[in-house]
Structures are given as structure tokens and as C-alpha cells.
């Protein structure tokens, strides 16, 4: 790769470098009115090697910014130029140049003369408006007249440079006067000393004359020093108001720019997703002409230019397989538009009726409706307050304290606990309801795989950290009437933190998991690696699925806007049949031509034969295509092996993300389910997360009180842990192995599996009770499917809730 840093950008040679052919026909934009935001595609000159490259330009609030693609508008701006200080020059019918005096110069080329004229008109209007705003700002804080409109930004820039040079010369005068004062002062002191030692009459008059001359020089130099100080002070005072106004205007302009960019990103979100979705469909759905143009566009966008970007050594991930349209003989005429996999599987088992499939895919079916009135859940929470974060106030509280005892303010949090975030995995429980009705295990695997991907859709904008649960804290999610399932989470360990989760549905499925988190801080980003397995068991078929979570990466920890990415691989395994689905979450890469947040997968049987191909994005939707035939061929992969080519039927949608509620950006980007998780309810356990006071205060916007309450709860938890340790030492508690044996005594699992639980494992939480604490509603077992020690729901919670008997619950709040 050629190094791009430190090279000077050179203007394009006339009529020698031509832009690539127009890859997409752009809709004709109307001539912009004054003050409108204007955007579109232009060709920007990069260098003699790359020539012109196609870039997306946005003109708003007097600023012209550009991006490699429209998708980058939400997080990566490649360059911005202020039109208030810029010169706009037309070169020929399609080319024009924008420069701000030498530091930034954009050589641009439009697709036609009409398009160039539209941009020139929009730029001139935006420049005039920006200049008027800047002149009005200067007039309000300075009596001196603003530069004439004909002089433009160059006059203002030269005036600032002249002022700086004047101030610099005054500082040099002050330095010179200081040196002279020191010199003449020393000479005067020496003359006075010599005068004291004079005795002869003839020498006295000569010495007095010398002293008088040096005193006169000292006085002249001192007066010059005073005058120079007075001039400097007057000049600084004359320009201070103007500089303050200019600084304030820059701040306001930056705020307006950030708001405008954020609004533009929201407005174009659906269009971008639609474009991304079109790229992951099989070729049978696309126009070959458009495909060829799109590939040319991708090549243009993948080029490098001379900008201040950050580069990584990692190569672009290469797709592991290729999908092509299946032969027409595989397609069958269907008389129904029902969306589901069973209609395609009819040729194999013919056991799934359309009525049953419709029942599985229609959430408003008679079976799912109840006569019992359903509670109306809240749809809003108080808006997030705009509190500034003082880093020094955090650092001064950390002096002399252990790392584990440093109190982190709630400014970094969102008003939900980790247990509630874990319950958000059930946001799209309907996928498991549909999977429970499938009679084909491969079809069921597709729905389970889509469910694993859907659990990440709520994290795309959620940069806030959930509250760490206290040991023994619980959270129930009772949606039996509305959705047919119940869920319970409990914090079963604190060092290291681990939470157990159990959910059961009337529709015939059970979900359970025990998750601990490991994190690594790598300077610019933070990697969060969930440890533990997730189990999904279907009662009707007895299919037992397991999978693990991928790595979550939070970027721009130190500087910049936080954004989240999911990357890694997931293997969803059916332990009864041996079916497997391999999902790959592609990490975001500057050099990749693929859709951002892309997920691909292949569903295979126990013999390794592919039956379905999955594709989509983890923040938007997932689709599946049935594989009719597979073969080796096509391009070579990254490891030199040939890719597998799958002939597939037309893709159909498995899952699509539900849009966020209105105003979600002011409510921590919570989904509809997340808004209800911390809603107060009657009859819940005293250890429930809804009763946590610091979390409640933060939701209400009382962050200072929340910080104080959070510190109190953390100290109370430390005290409780020290008390448990003293009690354990006093009573000579059994060893960790004995504790595990006691907890497995009543388990129906085999006794020889107890030895596995006592062996050292990859993580500490799997092999002991470091907190000397035994969970209230979960007990440790060795899972027969994975062989891992895990906490499994022991029962009794919902019975205790019906009786209102919470006497055994600890006092943790």
C-alpha cells in the first residue's frame, strides 16, 4: 500500500485525467433556494495516481463537507471547508475549484454543465449568507467597520495576520526595553557606588556628570518601556471583544453543524438501509446493468486519497462463499404470498400446512389473543439531561484509592442494569415462537439464527454503560399475558460479575444463559467479550440449541464520538440432530466495499451439506435463501482455496428491526421494550432492579443524588462481602469443591459429572464461589450439552410472588 501521509496534494492537469464513467444516474435536484441544505455526488481530484474519485458532498450552514459514501455521514467526515473565507472559481464547463487561501483546495468536477451550475449557485448563496452572518457578528462587538464585500475572506484573514504581526512587534519592543533597563540600571548602580568612594574635588564633578547621564538614559528607557506597555495594552483591549465574539460564533457554528449532520443522518437512514438491503439480495432479484454499475462505484469508493485518515494493517475480509440464482427448474409456482420457509420445504416433508405457517408468522392470530385485559405499558421516560462531565472531579476522587473502589459517575451510564439489558435479548421473542411451530429442524435453525442476530439490534446507538448489578439483585420480566413468556435474571457472582437468566414460554420454548463479561482496553477502543453459553430448548421437538455471543467493541473511548461494532463468529449447534449454522459478523473496515454491520451465515446438516444461506445486517434485518445446489469454484479465497458457489432460490425476509420510538435520541436510544423495563410494578421482589434507588434517580434526571446513592450502595456491598468472609472463616465453611458437590446433590445429572465442575476452567466464575454466596433462585449444575458448570433455575420464584413471600430475600438496597 502506498503511504498517503505527508504528501502535498497537486491540482489536476487540464484535460488529462478524466473521471470514471458515471456509475449511477442521479435524480435531477432542484435549484437550491437561499439557506437550503444541498447535497449530491461530485468527482474530487485526489492525486495523479488515483485521479478524480466520486464523493458525497453536503453543503449546510456555510460549510461544505464530503464523505466517501452516504453511509459515512453518521460517523466519518473526510473534510470540511468554510465558505465564508473561501474563493470559488470556475475552470470549464464541468470543473470548478474551491480554496480558502492555500491551506485547503478542492478541485471538483460535476457530471454535467447543468449540475455544475447548480452547485455553483448553491455555493455562492451559502457563501454570501455565511459572510453576512460573520459580518453581523463582528459589527455587534466591534466599532470598526467590517471588510468590504468585494474583499471577501482574504481581507479578513489579512487583517487578522496584520494584527498578530503588530502585537508581535510590540512584544519584541517590550523585550528590548527590558534588556536596556537592566543594562542601564546596572551601569547607574556602578556609578553610584563609585561616587561614594570619590574624595578629590576634580573627580567629583566628572563622576556626577556620568551619574546624571546614566540616570537620564535609565529614565528615557523606562519611559519607552511604559509607552510600549501602554500601546500593547491598548491594542489588546481593542481587539479582545472582537476575538471573543469570533470565538463564540465559531462555537455556535460548530453546534449548528453537529445538529445538522445528526439530523441529516436520521433523515437518510431509511434510504441507506434500503440501498444496503439491495446489495445482499441474491442476483436473481437484481438488474445486471445496475450490478455492473454498482461494482464500478465500489471500485471508485475504495480508492485512497490524501486525507488525514487512520489506517490499519488488517486486510479486508473476503466473503467465504458466493450465491448465484438457482436453475429455473427448481422454482415452483406458488398460489399464496405467505412469507415463510415452510412453503419452500413442502417438497421435502409436506407436513407443514399453510394454516399453521400463517399462525406462526401472524402475531394477531386467535391463539395469541387473550380476553384478559392487558396492562398498558409506558412509552416515554424523562429526557436525558445535558450535563457536562468534569474529568477533574472524577480524577481527584481517585487519588489514593484502589482501582476497584473508584466511584464512576452515572454520566457514563444509562438508567438500566445489566440484568435488564440481558432481558432485552427477548425483544424479538416472536422468532422463537415461530421456530417452536416448525417441524423441520433446518427451518427451525434459521429462526434461531435470526434470533441470535436480533439481540444485537438494540446496541447500535446504545453507548451508555448499564449499571453493574449488586450481588443477589434480580430482575423479572413477566409478559405472560401480552407475549406468553416469563423471564428471570439474578446476579449470581460479583467477583467476577456473572448473571444467570431463565425464560420460559407458553409457546413451547425455554431460553437460559449464564453470562460473564471480560474486557480489554486497547487505547482507542474497548473490547467486551461475553463468556458463557446460551441455551434454547424446544419442548415439542426436544431440539437443544447452544451458541455464544460475539465481541462488542466501543470505539473512540478517549477522543471523538463513541460508536459500537459487533464482530466475530457464532456457531449455533443443534445437539440433538447435529445441524449447525455458522454466522460471521464482519467488523467495520475503512477499506471494505461491503455493507456496514454485515452478517452472513450457512445452515448445514450433520453431514456438512448446506441447506440455507443467511444474509443481512445485525442492526436492520436478516434474510434467507434456500440452497438448491452447491459446488466449488469462483474466485479464490484469502487462504488460496476456492470459494463455495451456492445456487439459491429467491431470498425472503426472516426478521426486520422495529423502528425506535419517536424521540428515542433523547431517551438513551431505548427501544419500545427497553422503555418499559424500569417501569415500577407492584408485587415484585425487594431485590428487583426496578427498586434500585440510584438507577431510579438517574432516570428522573437527578444525577447528583444518583451519584451519592450509587456510592452508598457500592460501599454497602463491600461491607456485606467482608461480613460474609468473616462468617465463612468463623464457621470453617467447606471448600469450593464441597460447595459444588452440595449444590449438585439434588441434581438429576450423573455423579461423575461433578468432577468436571471442580476442575479449573477458562474463567474464574466457572470454578468456585469466590463471593462465598449462594444464589437465591439458581443453582450450579454441569450442563450435559456443553460440559460447562452453569447456574440453572431451581424454581420457586413465581410461586413466592403469588404468595407475596419474600422473607428469604437479602436486603441489598
C-alpha positions in Angstrom: 0.0 0.0 0.0 1.3 3.4 -0.9 1.9 5.8 2.0 -0.5 8.8 1.8 0.6 10.9 4.7 2.9 13.9 4.3 2.3 14.2 0.5 1.2 17.5 -0.9 -1.9 17.5 -3.0 -1.3 18.8 -6.5 -4.1 20.2 -8.7 -5.3 18.1 -11.7 -3.7 18.6 -15.1 -6.1 20.1 -17.6 -7.9 17.7 -19.8 -5.6 14.8 -18.9 -7.3 13.0 -16.1 -10.9 12.1 -16.7 -13.4 10.9 -14.1 -14.6 7.3 -14.4 -17.9 6.8 -16.2 -20.9 7.9 -14.3 -21.9 4.8 -12.3 -25.4 5.7 -11.4 -28.0 8.0 -12.8 -28.6 10.7 -10.2 -32.0 12.3 -9.9 -32.1 15.9 -11.0 -32.0 18.2 -8.0 -33.9 21.5 -7.9 -32.0 24.7 -8.0 -31.4 25.5 -4.3 -33.0 28.4 -2.5 -31.0 30.6 -0.2 -30.4 28.8 3.1 -31.2 25.3 1.8 -29.1 22.3 2.5 -27.7 20.9 -0.7 -26.1 17.6 -1.3 -25.1 15.2 -4.1 -22.3 13.4 -5.8 -19.2 15.1 -7.3 -15.8 14.0 -8.5 -13.0 15.2 -6.4 -9.3 15.3 -7.5 -7.1 13.2 -5.3 -3.7 12.8 -6.9 -2.0 11.8 -10.2 -2.3 8.1 -9.4 -6.0 8.0 -8.5 -7.2 11.0 -10.4 -10.8 12.0 -9.8 -12.8 10.0 -7.3 -16.6 10.0 -6.7 -17.5 11.6 -3.3 -20.7 12.5 -1.5 -20.8 16.3 -0.7 -23.1 18.1 1.8 -23.5 21.9 1.9 -25.1 23.2 5.1 -24.7 26.3 7.3 -21.9 27.7 5.2 -19.8 24.6 5.4 -19.0 22.2 2.6 -18.2 18.7 3.8 -17.6 15.4 1.9 -17.7 11.7 2.6 -16.7 8.6 0.7 -20.3 7.3 0.8 -23.6 8.4 2.2 -23.3 5.7 4.9 -20.3 7.6 6.4 -22.4 10.7 7.2 -23.2 9.4 10.7 -19.6 9.0 11.9 -16.8 9.9 9.4 -16.3 13.2 7.7 -13.4 13.3 5.3 -13.0 17.1 5.0 -14.8 20.4 5.6 -14.2 23.9 4.1 -15.7 27.1 5.4 -17.2 29.0 2.5 -17.1 32.4 4.4 -13.4 32.5 3.8 -13.3 30.6 0.5 -12.9 31.5 -3.1 -14.9 29.8 -5.8 -13.5 29.7 -9.3 -15.0 28.1 -12.5 -12.4 26.4 -14.8 -14.5 25.0 -17.6 -17.9 23.5 -18.4 -17.8 20.9 -15.6 -14.8 21.8 -13.4 -14.6 24.3 -10.6 -12.2 25.0 -7.7 -12.9 25.9 -4.0 -10.0 27.3 -2.0 -9.7 29.1 1.4 -6.3 30.8 0.7 -3.9 27.9 0.3 -4.5 25.5 3.2 -7.4 23.7 1.6 -8.2 23.4 -2.1 -10.8 21.2 -3.6 -10.7 20.5 -7.4 -14.2 19.3 -8.2 -15.9 18.0 -11.3 -19.6 17.7 -11.9 -21.3 15.1 -14.2 -22.7 17.8 -16.5 -22.6 21.6 -17.0 -26.1 21.9 -15.6 -25.1 20.0 -12.5 -22.0 22.2 -12.1 -24.1 25.4 -12.4 -26.5 24.1 -9.6 -23.5 23.6 -7.3 -22.0 27.0 -8.2 -25.3 28.7 -7.4 -25.7 26.8 -4.1 -22.1 27.6 -3.1 -22.4 31.3 -3.9 -25.7 31.6 -2.0 -24.2 29.7 1.0 -21.0 31.9 0.9 -23.0 35.1 0.9 -25.1 34.0 3.8 -22.1 32.8 5.8 -20.3 36.1 5.1 -23.3 38.2 6.2 -23.6 36.2 9.4 -19.9 36.7 10.2 -20.0 40.4 9.4 -23.0 40.9 11.6 -21.2 39.1 14.4 -18.2 41.3 14.0 -20.3 44.5 14.0 -22.1 43.6 17.2 -18.8 43.5 19.2 -16.6 46.0 17.4 -16.9 49.6 16.4 -14.6 49.3 13.4 -16.2 48.7 10.1 -16.2 45.1 8.6 -14.2 44.4 5.4 -15.9 45.3 2.2 -17.9 42.5 0.5 -15.6 42.6 -2.5 -12.6 41.8 -0.4 -14.2 38.6 0.9 -12.5 36.3 3.3 -9.0 37.2 2.1 -9.3 40.8 3.5 -10.4 39.5 6.9 -7.6 36.9 7.0 -5.0 39.6 6.1 -6.4 41.9 8.8 -6.0 39.2 11.5 -2.5 38.4 10.3 -1.6 42.2 10.4 -2.9 42.5 14.0 -0.9 39.5 15.1 2.3 40.9 13.5 1.7 44.2 15.3 1.2 42.5 18.6 4.4 40.5 18.0 6.4 43.6 17.3 5.1 45.2 20.5 6.2 42.2 22.4 9.7 42.5 20.9 9.8 46.2 21.8 8.9 45.2 25.4 11.7 42.7 25.4 14.2 45.2 24.1 13.2 47.8 26.6 13.6 45.2 29.4 17.2 44.4 28.3 18.0 48.2 28.1 16.6 48.9 31.5 18.6 46.0 33.0 21.8 47.3 31.3 21.4 51.0 32.2 20.3 50.1 35.7 23.5 48.1 36.3 25.6 51.0 35.0 23.8 53.5 37.2 24.3 51.3 40.2 28.0 51.1 39.5 28.3 54.9 39.1 26.6 55.5 42.4 29.0 53.1 44.1 32.0 54.9 42.5 30.6 58.2 43.6 30.6 57.1 47.2 34.4 56.4 47.1 35.4 59.7 45.4 37.5 62.1 47.6 39.2 64.5 45.3 37.4 67.7 44.2 38.4 67.3 40.5 36.9 63.7 40.3 33.6 64.7 41.9 32.3 66.8 39.1 33.2 64.2 36.5 31.5 61.4 38.4 28.4 63.5 39.0 28.2 64.2 35.3 28.4 60.4 34.5 25.8 59.6 37.0 23.5 62.2 35.6 23.9 60.9 32.1 23.2 57.3 33.1 20.2 58.4 35.2 18.8 60.2 32.1 19.3 57.1 29.9 17.6 55.0 32.6 14.6 57.4 32.7 14.3 57.5 28.9 14.4 53.7 28.7 11.8 53.4 31.5 9.5 55.8 29.7 9.9 53.8 26.5 9.0 50.6 28.4 5.9 52.3 29.9 4.8 53.6 26.5 5.3 50.2 24.9 3.3 48.5 27.6 0.5 51.1 27.2 0.4 50.5 23.4 0.3 46.8 23.8 -2.5 47.0 26.4 -4.5 49.4 24.2 -4.1 47.2 21.2 -5.0 44.0 23.1 -8.1 45.7 24.6 -9.2 47.0 21.2 -9.3 43.5 19.7 -10.3 41.4 22.7 -14.1 42.0 22.2 -13.8 41.1 18.5 -11.9 37.9 19.3 -14.4 36.9 21.9 -17.3 37.4 19.5 -15.4 35.4 16.8 -14.8 32.6 19.2 -18.4 32.5 20.3 -19.6 32.5 16.7 -17.3 29.5 15.9 -18.7 27.6 18.9 -22.3 28.3 17.8 -21.5 27.3 14.2 -19.9 24.1 15.4 -23.0 23.2 17.4 -25.3 24.0 14.5 -23.1 21.8 12.2 -23.3 18.9 14.6 -27.1 19.2 14.9 -27.4 19.5 11.1 -25.3 16.4 10.4 -27.1 14.4 13.0 -30.5 15.4 11.5 -29.3 14.5 8.0 -28.1 11.1 9.2 -31.5 10.4 10.6 -33.4 11.6 7.5 -31.4 9.4 5.2 -31.2 6.4 7.4 -34.1 4.5 5.7 -32.7 5.3 2.2 -29.3 4.0 3.2 -30.7 0.8 4.7 -32.8 0.2 1.6 -29.7 0.6 -0.6 -27.7 -1.8 1.7 -30.5 -4.3 1.7 -30.5 -4.4 -2.1 -26.8 -5.3 -2.1 -27.3 -8.5 0.0 -30.1 -10.0 -2.1 -29.3 -12.9 -4.5 -28.5 -11.9 -8.1 -31.9 -13.2 -9.1 -33.5 -10.1 -7.7 -31.2 -7.5 -9.2 -30.7 -5.9 -12.5 -27.4 -6.9 -14.2 -26.9 -3.4 -15.5 -27.3 -1.9 -12.1 -25.0 -4.6 -10.6 -22.2 -3.7 -13.1 -22.6 0.0 -12.3 -22.6 -0.7 -8.6 -19.4 -2.6 -8.8 -17.8 0.3 -10.7 -19.0 2.6 -7.9 -17.5 0.4 -5.3 -14.1 0.5 -7.0 -14.2 4.2 -7.1 -15.1 4.5 -3.5 -12.4 2.1 -2.4 -9.6 4.3 -3.6 -7.3 6.2 -1.3 -6.9 9.9 -1.2 -4.6 12.4 0.6 -6.6 13.0 3.7 -5.9 12.7 7.4 -7.2 9.2 7.9 -6.2 6.4 10.3 -5.1 3.2 8.6 -4.9 -0.4 9.8 -2.8 -3.2 8.6 -5.6 -5.7 8.6 -6.8 -6.7 5.1 -10.4 -6.7 4.0 -12.4 -9.8 5.0 -13.2 -11.8 1.9 -16.6 -13.4 1.5 -16.4 -17.1 2.2 -19.0 -18.1 -0.4 -20.8 -16.9 -3.5 -24.6 -17.1 -4.2 -26.0 -17.3 -7.7 -29.6 -17.8 -8.9 -30.7 -21.4 -9.0 -31.8 -23.0 -12.2 -35.4 -22.2 -13.1 -36.4 -25.9 -12.8 -36.1 -25.6 -9.0 -38.7 -22.8 -8.8 -42.2 -23.8 -8.2 -45.4 -21.8 -8.8 -47.0 -20.8 -5.5 -50.6 -19.7 -5.2 -50.0 -18.0 -1.9 -48.0 -14.9 -0.8 -47.5 -16.3 2.7 -43.9 -15.3 3.9 -42.3 -18.3 5.5 -39.9 -21.1 5.0 -42.3 -24.0 5.2 -43.8 -23.2 1.8 -40.4 -24.0 0.3 -39.9 -27.1 2.4 -43.2 -28.6 1.2 -41.3 -30.6 -1.4 -39.3 -32.3 1.3 -41.7 -33.2 4.1 -45.1 -31.8 3.2 -46.1 -31.8 6.8 -46.5 -28.1 7.5 -49.7 -26.6 6.4 -50.2 -23.1 5.3 -52.7 -22.5 8.1 -50.0 -23.5 10.6 -47.4 -21.4 8.9 -49.7 -18.4 8.9 -50.4 -18.9 12.5 -46.7 -19.0 13.3 -46.0 -15.8 11.4 -49.1 -13.8 12.4 -48.8 -12.4 15.9 -52.5 -11.4 15.8 -53.8 -15.0 15.3 -56.7 -16.1 17.5 -54.5 -18.4 19.5 -52.3 -15.4 20.7 -55.2 -13.2 21.7 -56.4 -13.2 25.2 -59.7 -11.9 26.7 -57.9 -10.8 29.8 -57.2 -7.0 29.7 -53.5 -6.3 29.0 -51.7 -3.7 31.0 -50.8 -0.6 29.1 -47.0 0.0 29.3 -45.3 3.4 29.3 -44.0 4.7 26.0 -41.7 7.5 27.4 -39.2 8.3 30.1 -37.8 11.7 31.2 -35.4 13.1 28.6 -31.7 12.7 29.2 -30.4 15.9 30.8 -27.5 17.6 29.1 -25.0 17.6 32.0 -21.3 18.4 31.2 -18.7 16.0 32.6 -15.8 17.4 34.6 -13.0 14.9 34.3 -11.0 16.6 37.1 -13.9 16.0 39.5 -13.5 12.3 38.8 -9.8 12.1 38.9 -9.5 14.0 42.3 -11.8 11.4 43.8 -9.5 8.6 42.6 -6.3 9.8 44.4 -5.1 7.3 47.0 -7.9 4.7 46.3 -7.8 1.2 45.0 -8.9 0.7 41.4 -11.8 -1.5 42.4 -13.1 1.3 44.8 -13.0 4.2 42.4 -16.6 5.5 42.0 -17.6 6.1 38.4 -20.3 8.7 37.9 -23.6 7.9 36.4 -22.8 10.2 33.5 -21.3 7.2 31.7 -24.4 5.0 32.4 -27.9 4.5 31.1 -30.8 4.0 33.6 -30.9 0.2 33.2 -29.0 -2.5 34.9 -27.0 -5.3 33.2 -29.8 -7.7 34.1 -32.3 -5.6 32.2 -30.0 -5.4 29.2 -29.8 -9.2 29.3 -33.6 -9.4 29.3 -33.6 -7.3 26.1 -32.4 -10.4 24.2 -36.2 -11.2 24.2 -37.0 -8.1 22.2 -37.9 -10.3 19.2 -39.3 -13.4 21.0 -41.7 -13.9 18.1 -38.8 -15.6 16.2 -38.7 -18.3 18.8 -42.5 -18.6 18.7 -42.3 -19.3 15.0 -39.4 -21.7 15.5 -41.4 -23.7 18.0 -44.0 -24.4 15.3 -41.5 -25.6 12.8 -41.4 -29.3 12.2 -38.2 -29.3 10.2 -35.1 -28.8 12.3 -33.2 -26.9 9.5 -36.1 -24.5 9.2 -36.1 -24.1 12.9 -32.3 -23.4 12.8 -32.9 -20.4 10.5 -35.3 -18.8 13.0 -32.9 -19.5 15.9 -30.0 -18.0 14.0 -32.1 -14.9 13.2 -32.9 -14.6 16.9 -29.2 -14.6 17.8 -28.6 -11.8 15.4 -31.7 -9.7 16.5 -30.4 -9.4 20.1 -27.7 -7.0 18.8 -30.0 -4.7 17.0 -30.7 -2.6 20.2 -27.0 -1.9 20.7 -26.2 0.2 17.6 -26.7 3.6 19.3 -26.5 2.4 23.0 -23.2 3.8 24.0 -24.2 4.2 27.7 -22.9 1.7 30.2 -25.6 -0.3 32.1 -25.4 -0.3 35.9 -23.4 -3.2 37.4 -25.9 -5.4 39.4 -25.4 -5.9 43.1 -24.8 -9.4 44.3 -28.2 -11.0 44.7 -30.0 -8.4 42.6 -32.8 -9.8 40.4 -35.0 -8.7 37.5 -38.2 -10.3 36.4 -39.9 -9.7 33.1 -43.4 -11.0 33.2 -45.0 -10.8 29.8 -47.2 -13.9 30.2 -50.5 -12.1 29.2 -49.1 -10.0 26.4 -46.5 -12.3 24.9 -46.7 -15.7 26.6 -43.4 -15.8 28.3 -41.7 -15.1 31.7 -38.1 -14.2 32.3 -36.0 -14.0 35.5 -32.4 -12.8 35.9 -30.2 -12.9 39.0 -26.7 -11.7 39.7 -25.0 -14.9 41.0 -21.5 -13.6 41.3 -19.8 -10.3 41.8 -16.0 -11.1 41.5 -16.0 -11.8 38.6 -19.5 -10.5 37.7 -21.8 -13.1 36.3 -25.6 -13.2 35.7 -27.9 -16.1 35.2 -31.0 -15.8 33.0 -34.0 -18.1 32.6 -37.1 -17.5 30.3 -39.9 -19.9 29.6 -42.8 -19.5 27.1 -46.2 -21.0 26.8 -45.4 -21.4 23.1 -43.1 -24.3 23.8 -39.6 -22.9 24.2 -37.1 -22.3 27.1 -34.1 -19.9 27.0 -31.4 -19.9 29.6 -27.9 -18.5 29.9 -25.2 -17.5 32.3 -23.1 -14.6 31.0 -19.9 -13.1 32.5 -18.0 -10.2 30.8 -14.3 -9.9 30.1 -13.0 -6.6 28.8 -9.7 -5.3 27.3 -8.9 -1.6 27.0 -6.7 -1.0 23.9 -6.2 2.7 24.0 -8.6 4.0 21.4 -11.3 1.3 21.9 -12.7 -1.1 24.5 -13.4 -4.8 23.6 -16.1 -6.5 25.6 -16.1 -10.3 25.4 -19.1 -12.2 26.8 -18.2 -15.6 28.3 -20.7 -18.4 28.7 -23.2 -20.2 26.5 -26.8 -19.5 25.6 -29.3 -22.5 25.5 -32.6 -22.7 23.7 -34.7 -25.8 24.1 -37.9 -26.6 22.3 -40.4 -28.7 24.1 -42.2 -30.3 21.1 -39.1 -31.5 19.2 -36.7 -31.7 22.1 -34.1 -29.8 20.0 -31.4 -28.2 22.1 -29.5 -25.3 20.6 -26.5 -23.6 22.0 -24.4 -20.6 20.9 -22.0 -17.9 22.3 -22.0 -14.2 21.9 -19.6 -12.2 19.7 -17.2 -9.5 20.8 -18.6 -5.9 21.2 -16.2 -3.1 20.5 -16.7 0.5 21.7 -14.6 2.9 19.6 -13.3 6.4 20.3 -13.1 5.9 24.1 -10.7 8.8 24.6 -11.5 11.3 21.8 -14.3 11.5 19.3 -17.9 10.3 19.1 -18.5 6.9 20.6 -19.7 4.2 18.2 -20.2 0.4 18.6 -19.4 -2.5 16.4 -20.0 -6.2 16.7 -17.5 -8.7 15.2 -16.7 -12.4 15.4 -18.2 -15.7 14.6 -21.1 -17.7 16.1 -21.8 -21.4 15.8 -25.4 -22.3 16.5 -25.4 -26.0 17.2 -28.4 -28.4 17.5 -27.2 -31.0 19.9 -30.0 -33.5 19.0 -29.6 -33.6 15.2 -26.1 -32.2 14.7 -27.3 -29.4 12.5 -25.2 -26.3 12.6 -25.4 -22.6 11.5 -22.1 -20.7 11.1 -22.7 -16.9 11.4 -20.0 -14.4 10.6 -20.2 -10.8 11.9 -17.9 -8.7 9.7 -16.0 -5.9 11.5 -16.2 -2.4 10.1 -13.3 -1.6 7.8 -12.5 1.6 6.1 -11.3 -0.3 3.0 -14.2 -2.7 2.8 -16.7 -2.4 0.0 -19.3 -4.5 1.9 -22.3 -3.2 3.7 -21.5 -2.0 7.2 -22.6 -4.3 10.1 -22.9 -7.2 7.6 -23.8 -10.7 8.8 -23.6 -13.9 6.7 -24.3 -17.5 7.5 -24.8 -21.0 6.2 -27.1 -23.7 7.7 -25.7 -27.2 7.3 -26.9 -30.6 8.4 -24.8 -33.1 10.4 -23.0 -34.2 7.2 -22.0 -30.7 6.3 -24.4 -30.3 3.4 -25.6 -26.7 3.1 -29.4 -26.1 3.0 -29.8 -22.4 3.6 -27.8 -19.2 3.2 -28.5 -16.3 5.6 -27.5 -12.7 4.9 -28.3 -9.2 6.3 -27.1 -6.7 8.9 -27.3 -7.1 12.7 -28.9 -3.6 13.1 -31.6 -3.9 10.4 -32.8 -7.3 9.0 -31.9 -10.9 8.1 -32.9 -12.9 5.0 -32.6 -16.5 4.0 -32.3 -18.2 0.7 -32.7 -21.9 0.2 -29.7 -23.7 -1.4 -30.6 -25.9 -4.3 -27.1 -26.8 -5.4 -23.6 -26.1 -4.3 -20.2 -26.5 -6.0 -16.6 -25.5 -5.7 -15.5 -22.7 -8.0 -15.4 -19.0 -8.5 -12.7 -16.7 -7.1 -10.1 -18.0 -4.7 -10.5 -17.1 -1.1 -8.0 -15.3 1.2 -6.3 -18.7 2.0 -5.9 -19.7 -1.6 -8.9 -22.2 -1.5 -11.7 -21.9 -3.9 -15.0 -20.4 -2.6 -18.2 -22.5 -2.5 -20.8 -21.4 -5.0 -24.4 -21.8 -3.8 -27.3 -21.8 -6.2 -30.2 -20.4 -4.2 -33.9 -19.5 -4.6 -35.2 -16.0 -4.2 -34.4 -14.5 -0.8 -37.1 -14.0 1.8 -37.1 -12.0 5.0 -36.7 -13.7 8.3 -36.5 -10.7 10.6 -36.6 -6.9 10.4 -35.9 -4.4 13.2 -38.7 -2.5 14.7 -38.2 1.3 14.3 -37.2 3.1 17.5 -40.0 5.2 19.1 -40.3 8.9 18.5 -37.7 11.0 20.4 -35.5 7.9 21.2 -32.4 10.1 20.7 -33.4 12.0 23.9 -34.2 8.8 25.8 -30.9 7.0 25.6 -32.0 5.4 22.2 -34.2 2.9 24.1 -36.4 0.6 22.1 -40.1 0.1 22.9 -39.3 -2.8 25.2 -36.4 -1.0 26.9 -38.7 1.9 27.8 -40.8 -0.4 29.9 -38.1 -2.4 31.7 -37.6 0.1 34.6 -41.3 0.9 34.9 -42.4 0.5 38.5 -44.6 -2.6 39.2 -46.3 -4.0 42.2 -45.6 -7.3 43.8 -42.0 -7.7 42.5 -39.2 -8.9 44.7 -37.4 -6.4 47.0 -34.2 -7.3 45.2 -35.6 -6.3 41.7 -33.6 -3.8 39.7 -36.7 -1.5 39.5 -36.3 -0.8 43.2 -32.7 0.3 42.9 -32.6 3.9 44.1 -29.6 5.2 42.2 -30.9 3.9 38.9 -34.3 5.4 39.6 -32.8 8.8 40.4 -30.8 8.8 37.2 -33.9 8.1 35.2 -35.6 11.0 36.8 -32.7 13.3 35.9 -31.4 13.8 39.4 -27.8 12.7 38.6 -26.0 14.3 41.6 -28.3 12.4 44.0 -27.9 9.3 41.9 -24.1 9.5 42.2 -24.3 9.8 46.0 -26.7 6.9 46.2 -24.6 4.7 43.9 -21.6 5.3 46.1 -23.6 4.3 49.2 -24.8 1.1 47.6 -21.3 0.1 46.5 -19.9 0.6 50.0 -22.8 -1.3 51.5 -22.0 -4.2 49.1 -18.3 -4.2 50.1 -19.3 -4.3 53.8 -21.6 -7.2 53.2 -18.9 -9.1 51.4 -16.4 -8.5 54.2 -19.0 -9.8 56.7 -19.6 -13.0 54.6 -15.8 -13.6 54.5 -15.6 -13.2 58.3 -18.6 -15.5 58.8 -17.1 -18.1 56.5 -13.8 -18.0 58.4 -15.6 -18.3 61.7 -17.7 -21.3 60.7 -15.0 -23.0 58.7 -17.1 -23.2 55.6 -16.5 -26.2 53.3 -14.1 -25.9 50.3 -15.2 -24.8 46.9 -15.4 -28.5 45.7 -17.7 -29.3 48.6 -19.9 -26.4 47.8 -20.2 -27.5 44.3 -21.0 -31.1 45.4 -23.6 -29.8 47.8 -25.2 -27.7 45.0 -25.3 -30.8 42.7 -26.6 -33.2 45.2 -30.2 -32.8 44.3 -29.5 -32.6 40.5 -30.6 -35.4 38.2 -27.3 -35.2 36.4 -24.8 -38.0 36.6 -22.5 -38.1 39.6 -19.3 -38.5 37.6 -20.0 -35.1 36.0 -19.3 -33.4 39.4 -15.6 -33.8 38.8 -15.8 -31.5 35.8 -17.2 -28.7 37.9 -14.3 -28.7 40.3 -11.6 -28.6 37.6 -10.1 -25.2 36.8 -11.7 -23.6 33.8 -11.1 -20.7 31.4 -12.8 -18.2 33.7 -12.9 -18.0 37.4 -16.6 -17.8 37.7 -17.0 -21.3 36.4 -15.0 -23.0 39.1 -16.0 -21.8 42.5 -17.8 -19.5 44.8 -15.4 -16.6 45.2 -18.0 -14.4 46.9 -19.0 -17.1 49.5 -22.5 -16.6 48.2 -25.2 -19.0 47.0 -27.8 -17.7 44.6 -31.4 -17.5 45.7 -33.2 -18.8 42.6 -30.4 -20.5 40.7 -28.2 -23.5 41.5 -25.0 -24.7 39.9 -25.0 -27.8 37.6 -22.8 -29.2 35.0 -24.6 -28.8 31.7 -24.9 -32.2 29.8 -24.8 -30.5 26.4 -21.6 -28.3 26.8 -20.0 -29.9 29.9 -19.7 -26.4 31.5 -20.6 -25.6 35.1 -23.5 -23.2 34.9 -26.4 -21.8 37.1 -29.8 -23.2 36.2 -33.1 -22.0 37.5 -34.2 -24.1 40.6 -37.8 -22.8 40.7 -39.9 -21.1 43.4 -39.7 -17.5 42.3 -43.1 -17.2 40.7 -44.7 -19.2 43.5 -43.2 -16.8 46.0 -44.5 -13.9 44.0 -48.1 -15.3 44.0 -47.9 -15.7 47.8 -46.1 -12.4 48.4 -43.5 -14.2 50.5 -40.1 -12.5 50.1 -38.8 -13.2 53.6 -35.7 -15.1 52.3 -34.6 -12.2 50.0 -31.5 -10.3 51.2 -31.5 -6.6 51.9 -29.2 -5.2 49.2 -30.7 -1.8 48.6 
